[in-house]
Amino acid sequence: MRANKNTYDTLIVGSGSAGAILATRLSEDPNRSVLLIEAGPDYPKFDEIPNEVKYGYARRETSANWGHTKTPVSDHKWSFIARYTDEAMPGIVPRGKVVGGSSAVNAQIFLRGVPEDYDTWASWGNDLWSYRELLPYFRMIETDTNFDGDFHGQSGPIIVRRFDQEDWNKDQLAFYNGAISLGYPDCPDHNLPDTTGVGPTPLNNPDGIRWSTAIGYLNNVRDRTNLTVMADCLVHRVVFDGKKAVGVLAESDGELVQYNAKEVILSAGAIGSPHLLLLSGVGPPSHLADMDVPLVLGLPGVGENLRDHPQVWVSWRTRDDFEQPPGRPGIQVTLRYTATDSHLPNDMLLHPSSRGIVGNRAVGPGSSEEYGLIMVVCLDLEVGSGSIRLRTNDPRIQPMLDYNFLEEEFDRQRMREGVRICVELGEKKEWSELVTERVSPTDKDLSSDERLDAWLRQWVQTSHHVSGTCKMGPDGDAMSVVDQFGNVRGLENLRIADASIMPDCIRANTNVTSMVIGERVADFIRRGK
């Protein structure tokens, strides 16, 4: 191992939704040197970006995706533990491995959480994270091409659009009309506070191009002499001098190199950041001892509180004359509503997909490559939570992900209702004219709560919105990992800024809020917090 004598002011691990923004904002100060490290490739020129990054949904193994699955296929796959079965359930867990991170491989849904999400964070001792505090940052990140006013931005780096109704696919229009006929209100703007119902999905894909943080932020500042972007570099661990972070040990071109910095920021995502902390000796002491990782600091909350949005698909086989839209699945319309007897507004999200896998399973035993129409049922605020643990102390080998989905009856109850709503929508005339039969769940699966629970447990999967695994909280919260400024408790010169610091998941896709976390923490740093 050779030593790298260069010392940066700020070293950021991970160039995703938050990390690329941090690098952009902090390098605005010409006197601050910034090193941004990314495990995957970099495509600084727009014409060089692969199609799976530029367009579509990069769910499969590509150069820009870790290519993880819920069940380990090799030592480089992610695991998924479903406690309600005897075996791990196979399935895909896409994570961005490219400059732009998961913002460069996701579904491009640009949806904010509801105000209650952020106000709840504030009520738990994070007073600078209320909806009122965050609204300027929501506006800062976006250029909304459909709406303006007090709640929308018009000059931000990320371009947002919604499909006009005349451009909706037949299934999307059928879903919308069916939801309206069931009494759900029309919702033209899901990103306004206190809205609910069915309407166009906000998307950050102008002209079909996924507007990642690499495109919207980094590509505009690459000529800054104080900013270094280092791609294809796998960080093994954070390097400490006592309780002070002094850099990272990383692998580049097969060689281990230590990169030094006055401050280290982990923005590797809600899987990557706790994984790195555990590998670095920060986490539950007994677990680290089991993994033969020398203890730097005992922090029991590292890897705990794993939150996500469990989802299932209701699927139909289409008529022979139905023409599938070209490209990847089309998501143009979203329904948000509050489940029956729920105290959580907009805790459910349903959307159709114009090109979905028939029969639910896209990877693993029973895989299907038959495309049909699906409706996705997503529980947007679950009660249950899971955890992340090391499988080994080798940084190349995935951690174990225990989502612990559907252990709570309240969660199962809301999911059952969502499935039955989709079945009812599928019986509406416009939808039924597009399909020949419902494939899953079957009428037998729907015949009782017990049978439907069994179906849910068989087919539930992640929405790829992992969060909360290094949650922020006040001094009295023994399970908090960072304070509300992102500082890791008990350590010096180490912060975390990504979805892992969310105290709970939000009632929306996590990309927008992760971007806001990047902007918010960058602002804290610039203000000396």
C-alpha positions in Angstrom: 0.0 0.0 0.0 1.3 3.4 -0.9 0.4 6.6 1.0 -1.2 9.4 -0.8 0.3 12.6 0.6 -2.4 14.9 -0.8 -4.9 16.1 1.8 -8.3 17.5 0.8 -10.4 19.8 2.8 -13.5 17.6 2.2 -13.7 14.0 1.0 -17.1 12.7 -0.1 -17.8 8.9 -0.5 -20.5 8.4 -3.0 -21.7 10.6 -5.9 -25.4 9.9 -5.8 -28.5 11.9 -5.1 -26.9 13.7 -2.1 -23.1 13.2 -2.7 -23.0 14.9 -6.1 -24.9 17.9 -4.7 -22.5 18.1 -1.8 -19.5 18.1 -4.1 -21.1 20.8 -6.3 -22.1 23.1 -3.4 -19.0 22.8 -1.3 -16.7 23.3 -4.3 -18.3 26.7 -4.9 -15.8 28.0 -2.4 -12.5 28.1 -4.4 -10.5 27.8 -1.2 -12.0 24.4 -0.3 -10.6 21.4 -2.1 -13.1 18.6 -2.6 -12.5 14.9 -3.5 -15.6 13.0 -4.7 -15.0 9.2 -4.7 -17.3 6.8 -6.6 -17.1 3.0 -6.9 -18.5 2.9 -10.4 -17.7 4.6 -13.7 -18.0 8.2 -14.7 -19.5 9.6 -18.0 -18.6 13.3 -18.0 -19.7 13.8 -21.6 -23.4 13.5 -22.3 -22.9 11.6 -25.5 -20.9 8.9 -23.7 -23.7 8.1 -21.2 -25.0 4.5 -21.8 -28.6 4.2 -22.7 -29.5 2.3 -19.5 -28.3 5.4 -17.5 -29.6 8.0 -19.9 -33.0 6.5 -20.3 -35.3 3.9 -18.7 -35.0 2.0 -15.5 -31.6 0.2 -15.0 -32.9 -2.7 -12.9 -30.6 -5.3 -14.4 -26.9 -5.8 -14.2 -25.1 -3.0 -16.1 -21.9 -1.2 -15.8 -23.8 1.5 -13.8 -25.6 -0.8 -11.4 -24.3 -3.0 -8.5 -26.6 -5.6 -10.0 -27.7 -6.9 -6.6 -30.4 -9.4 -5.9 -32.3 -10.2 -2.7 -30.8 -13.7 -2.6 -27.0 -14.0 -2.9 -26.0 -15.5 -6.2 -22.4 -14.7 -5.7 -20.3 -12.8 -3.2 -21.1 -9.6 -5.0 -24.9 -9.8 -4.6 -27.2 -8.2 -2.0 -29.2 -10.5 0.3 -32.8 -10.2 1.4 -34.2 -12.0 4.4 -38.0 -12.4 4.6 -38.7 -13.5 8.2 -42.0 -15.0 7.2 -40.4 -17.7 5.1 -37.7 -20.3 5.6 -35.6 -19.0 2.7 -34.5 -15.7 1.3 -36.8 -14.4 -1.4 -35.1 -13.7 -4.8 -35.6 -10.3 -6.4 -33.7 -7.3 -7.6 -32.2 -4.6 -5.5 -30.8 -2.0 -7.9 -28.3 0.4 -6.5 -26.5 3.0 -8.6 -22.8 2.2 -9.1 -22.0 5.2 -11.3 -21.4 8.9 -10.9 -24.9 10.1 -10.2 -25.5 7.0 -8.0 -29.1 5.7 -7.7 -30.3 9.0 -9.2 -28.8 7.6 -12.4 -30.6 4.2 -12.4 -34.0 4.9 -10.7 -37.5 5.2 -12.0 -37.3 9.0 -12.3 -40.3 9.7 -10.0 -39.8 13.1 -8.6 -42.2 13.0 -5.7 -41.9 14.8 -2.4 -42.9 13.4 1.0 -46.0 14.9 2.6 -45.4 17.8 5.1 -46.3 15.5 8.0 -43.2 13.4 7.2 -40.7 16.2 7.9 -42.7 17.7 10.7 -42.6 14.3 12.4 -38.8 14.3 12.1 -38.8 17.8 13.7 -41.0 16.7 16.5 -38.5 13.9 17.3 -35.8 16.4 18.1 -34.6 17.5 14.6 -36.2 20.9 14.6 -34.2 22.1 11.5 -35.9 19.5 9.3 -39.5 20.5 9.4 -41.4 21.0 6.1 -41.2 24.8 6.5 -37.4 24.6 7.0 -37.0 22.3 3.9 -39.4 24.0 1.5 -36.7 26.4 0.2 -34.5 23.4 -0.6 -37.3 21.6 -2.4 -37.7 24.7 -4.6 -33.9 25.1 -4.9 -33.3 21.7 -6.6 -35.9 21.9 -9.3 -37.1 23.5 -12.4 -40.8 22.6 -12.6 -42.0 22.9 -16.1 -45.7 22.6 -15.2 -46.2 24.6 -12.0 -44.7 27.7 -10.3 -45.7 29.8 -7.3 -44.7 29.5 -3.6 -44.2 25.7 -3.6 -42.2 25.2 -6.8 -38.8 26.1 -8.1 -38.1 27.5 -11.6 -34.4 27.7 -11.7 -33.0 24.6 -10.1 -30.6 22.0 -11.7 -33.2 19.1 -11.9 -35.9 19.4 -14.6 -39.4 18.2 -13.7 -42.3 17.4 -16.0 -45.6 15.6 -16.1 -47.2 13.9 -19.0 -50.2 15.7 -20.4 -53.4 13.6 -20.4 -53.5 13.4 -24.2 -50.1 11.7 -24.1 -51.0 9.1 -21.5 -50.9 5.4 -22.5 -54.2 3.7 -22.7 -53.7 1.8 -19.4 -52.7 5.0 -17.6 -55.8 6.7 -18.7 -58.0 3.7 -17.8 -56.4 3.6 -14.3 -57.1 7.4 -13.9 -60.7 7.2 -15.0 -61.3 4.1 -12.9 -59.9 5.9 -9.8 -62.1 8.9 -10.4 -65.1 6.7 -10.8 -64.3 5.2 -7.3 -64.5 8.7 -5.8 -60.8 9.6 -5.5 -60.2 13.3 -6.2 -58.3 14.6 -9.2 -54.8 15.6 -8.2 -52.9 17.6 -10.9 -49.9 18.3 -8.6 -48.8 15.6 -6.2 -46.0 17.9 -4.9 -48.4 20.5 -3.4 -48.8 20.1 0.4 -52.1 18.6 1.6 -53.0 17.1 -1.8 -54.3 13.5 -2.4 -56.0 11.5 -5.1 -55.0 10.5 -8.7 -53.1 12.5 -11.3 -49.9 12.8 -13.3 -46.7 11.5 -11.8 -44.0 14.2 -11.5 -40.9 12.9 -13.3 -37.3 14.2 -13.7 -37.0 13.0 -17.3 -37.4 15.8 -19.8 -37.5 14.2 -23.3 -37.2 10.8 -21.7 -33.7 11.6 -20.3 -33.1 10.7 -16.7 -32.0 14.0 -15.2 -29.6 12.7 -12.6 -27.5 14.7 -10.2 -24.5 13.9 -12.5 -26.3 15.7 -15.3 -28.0 18.4 -13.4 -25.3 19.3 -10.9 -21.8 17.9 -11.5 -21.6 18.3 -15.3 -21.9 22.0 -14.9 -18.9 22.3 -12.5 -16.4 19.8 -13.6 -14.0 22.5 -14.7 -13.5 23.7 -11.1 -9.8 23.2 -10.2 -10.7 22.5 -6.6 -13.0 19.6 -7.4 -11.6 16.1 -8.1 -14.0 13.3 -9.2 -12.4 9.9 -8.7 -14.4 7.1 -10.4 -13.9 3.3 -10.3 -12.6 3.6 -6.7 -14.0 1.3 -4.0 -13.7 2.6 -0.5 -12.8 -0.2 2.0 -13.1 1.8 5.3 -12.8 5.1 7.0 -9.4 5.7 8.6 -9.3 7.0 12.1 -6.7 8.6 14.4 -8.3 7.8 17.7 -11.9 9.1 17.4 -11.0 11.5 14.5 -11.6 10.6 10.9 -8.6 11.4 8.9 -9.4 9.9 5.5 -10.4 6.6 3.8 -8.7 3.5 2.5 -9.7 2.9 -1.1 -8.9 0.5 -3.9 -8.1 1.9 -7.3 -6.7 -0.1 -10.2 -6.1 -3.0 -7.8 -4.0 -0.9 -5.4 -5.0 0.2 -1.9 -4.5 4.0 -1.4 -5.1 6.2 1.6 -6.8 9.5 0.8 -6.6 12.0 3.5 -9.0 14.8 4.4 -9.9 17.3 7.1 -13.5 16.1 6.9 -15.0 12.9 5.6 -18.7 12.7 4.4 -20.3 9.4 3.7 -23.0 9.7 1.0 -22.9 6.1 -0.1 -26.6 5.6 0.4 -28.8 3.9 3.0 -27.1 0.6 2.3 -23.5 1.8 1.5 -23.0 4.2 4.4 -23.9 1.9 7.3 -21.9 -0.9 5.5 -18.9 1.4 5.5 -19.4 2.4 9.2 -19.5 -1.3 10.2 -16.5 -2.1 8.1 -14.7 0.8 9.8 -15.4 -0.4 13.3 -18.4 1.8 14.1 -21.6 0.0 15.1 -23.0 -2.6 17.6 -19.9 -3.9 19.5 -21.0 -7.5 19.7 -21.7 -7.7 16.0 -18.4 -6.1 15.1 -16.6 -8.6 17.4 -18.4 -11.5 15.6 -17.1 -10.1 12.3 -13.5 -9.6 13.6 -13.7 -5.9 13.0 -11.7 -3.9 15.5 -14.0 -1.6 17.5 -13.5 2.2 17.0 -16.8 3.3 18.6 -19.9 1.4 19.8 -23.0 2.9 18.1 -25.9 0.5 18.4 -28.1 2.3 15.9 -25.8 1.7 12.9 -27.6 -0.6 10.5 -30.8 -0.6 12.5 -34.1 1.1 11.7 -34.1 -0.1 8.1 -37.2 1.5 6.4 -38.6 0.9 3.0 -41.8 0.7 1.0 -43.0 -2.8 0.7 -44.8 -3.4 -2.6 -46.6 -6.1 -4.6 -47.9 -6.2 -8.2 -51.3 -7.1 -9.4 -50.8 -8.3 -12.9 -52.9 -9.0 -16.0 -52.3 -10.7 -19.4 -53.1 -8.3 -22.2 -55.2 -8.9 -25.4 -53.4 -9.9 -28.5 -54.1 -6.5 -30.2 -52.8 -4.5 -27.3 -49.6 -2.8 -28.3 -47.0 -2.5 -25.5 -45.4 1.0 -25.4 -41.7 0.8 -26.5 -38.9 0.9 -23.9 -39.1 0.3 -20.2 -42.2 0.4 -18.0 -44.2 3.6 -18.4 -45.3 5.3 -15.2 -47.4 8.4 -15.9 -50.2 8.4 -13.3 -50.1 7.9 -9.5 -52.9 7.5 -6.9 -52.2 8.4 -3.3 -54.8 7.9 -0.6 -55.2 7.2 3.1 -56.0 3.6 4.0 -59.2 2.8 5.9 -58.8 3.3 9.6 -55.3 4.8 9.2 -54.2 7.8 11.1 -51.4 8.5 8.5 -52.5 10.7 5.6 -51.5 9.4 2.1 -50.0 6.3 3.5 -50.7 4.3 0.4 -49.6 4.7 -3.2 -50.8 2.9 -6.3 -49.7 3.2 -9.9 -50.1 1.3 -13.1 -47.1 0.3 -15.2 -47.5 0.1 -19.0 -45.0 -2.7 -19.4 -44.9 -4.9 -16.3 -43.8 -8.5 -15.7 -46.7 -10.9 -15.6 -46.8 -13.0 -12.5 -44.7 -10.7 -10.2 -41.3 -12.5 -10.4 -38.7 -10.7 -12.5 -35.6 -12.5 -11.1 -35.1 -15.9 -9.6 -37.2 -19.1 -9.6 -40.3 -18.7 -11.6 -38.9 -15.8 -13.5 -41.1 -14.4 -16.2 -40.2 -12.3 -19.2 -43.8 -12.1 -20.4 -44.9 -8.5 -20.4 -48.4 -7.4 -19.5 -50.1 -4.7 -17.5 -49.6 -4.3 -13.7 -50.7 -2.1 -10.9 -48.2 -1.6 -8.1 -49.4 -1.5 -4.5 -47.0 0.4 -2.3 -47.2 0.9 1.5 -45.7 4.3 1.8 -45.3 4.4 5.6 -44.9 1.0 7.2 -44.8 0.3 10.9 -42.2 -2.5 10.7 -38.5 -2.0 10.3 -35.5 -4.2 9.6 -31.7 -4.0 9.8 -28.3 -4.3 7.9 -25.5 -6.5 9.1 -22.2 -7.6 7.8 -21.8 -11.1 6.3 -18.0 -10.7 6.4 -15.5 -8.0 7.0 -14.5 -8.1 3.3 -15.7 -4.8 1.7 -16.4 -6.5 -1.6 -19.0 -8.7 -0.1 -22.5 -7.5 0.4 -24.1 -6.9 3.8 -27.2 -8.8 4.8 -30.5 -6.9 4.4 -33.3 -7.9 6.7 -36.3 -5.9 5.5 -38.7 -7.6 8.0 -41.7 -6.8 5.7 -45.3 -7.3 6.8 -44.6 -8.5 10.4 -47.2 -6.0 11.6 -50.9 -6.6 11.2 -51.5 -2.9 10.5 -49.1 -3.1 7.5 -50.8 -6.3 6.2 -54.2 -4.8 6.6 -53.4 -1.7 4.5 -51.7 -3.9 1.8 -54.7 -6.1 1.5 -57.0 -3.2 1.0 -54.6 -1.8 -1.7 -54.6 -5.1 -3.6 -58.4 -5.2 -3.5 -58.6 -1.7 -4.8 -56.5 -2.6 -7.8 -58.6 -5.7 -8.4 -61.7 -3.4 -8.4 -60.0 -0.9 -10.8 -59.1 -3.8 -13.1 -62.8 -4.7 -13.4 -63.6 -1.2 -14.8 -64.6 -1.2 -18.5 -61.6 0.8 -19.8 -59.1 -1.5 -18.2 -60.9 -4.8 -18.8 -60.9 -3.9 -22.6 -57.1 -4.1 -22.5 -56.7 -7.4 -20.8 -57.8 -11.0 -21.0 -57.3 -12.2 -17.5 -55.9 -11.3 -14.1 -52.9 -13.5 -13.5 -52.0 -12.7 -9.9 -53.5 -12.7 -7.3 -56.0 -15.3 -8.3 -59.6 -15.4 -7.1 -58.5 -18.1 -4.6 -55.8 -15.8 -3.3 -58.5 -13.2 -2.7 -61.0 -15.4 -1.1 -60.0 -14.6 2.5 -57.6 -12.4 4.5 -55.6 -15.4 5.4 -55.1 -16.5 1.8 -54.3 -12.9 0.7 -51.8 -12.6 3.5 -50.1 -15.8 2.3 -50.0 -14.3 -1.2 -48.6 -11.0 0.1 -45.9 -12.8 2.0 -44.9 -14.8 -1.1 -44.6 -11.8 -3.4 -43.8 -8.7 -1.4 -40.7 -6.9 -2.5 -38.7 -3.8 -1.9 -39.5 -0.5 -3.6 -35.8 0.3 -3.5 -36.3 3.1 -1.0 -34.1 2.0 1.8 -33.7 4.7 4.4 -33.2 5.3 8.1 -30.2 3.0 8.7 -28.0 5.8 10.3 -30.9 7.9 11.6 -30.5 11.4 13.0 -31.8 12.2 16.4 -31.3 14.3 19.5 -28.7 13.5 22.3 -31.2 11.5 24.3 -31.9 9.0 21.4 -29.6 6.1 22.1 -30.3 4.6 18.6 -29.5 7.8 16.7 -26.2 7.7 14.7 -25.9 11.3 13.7 -27.1 14.7 15.0 -29.3 16.8 12.8 -26.3 18.4 11.1 -25.1 14.9 10.0 -22.2 14.7 12.4 -21.6 11.1 13.5 -22.0 10.9 17.3 -18.9 10.4 19.3 -16.5 10.9 16.4 -14.8 13.9 14.9 -14.6 15.1 11.3 -17.1 12.5 10.0 -20.6 13.2 8.7 -23.3 11.3 6.8 -25.5 12.9 4.3 -27.9 10.6 2.4 -31.2 8.6 2.9 -29.7 6.7 5.8 -30.1 9.7 8.1 -33.9 9.9 7.7 -35.4 9.0 11.0 -38.3 7.3 9.2 -39.1 6.7 5.6 -41.2 9.3 3.8 -44.5 8.9 2.0 -42.9 9.2 -1.4 -40.0 7.9 -3.5 -36.8 8.9 -1.7 -34.8 10.5 -4.5 -36.1 14.1 -4.1 -35.6 14.1 -0.3 -32.1 12.6 -0.7 -31.3 15.6 -2.9 -32.7 17.9 -0.3 -30.5 16.2 2.3 -27.5 17.0 0.1 -28.4 20.6 -0.2 -29.3 21.0 3.5 -26.1 19.4 4.9 -24.0 21.4 2.4 -25.6 24.5 3.8 -24.9 23.4 7.4 -21.2 22.9 6.5 -20.9 26.2 4.8 -22.4 27.9 7.9 -20.0 26.1 10.2 -22.6 23.8 11.8 
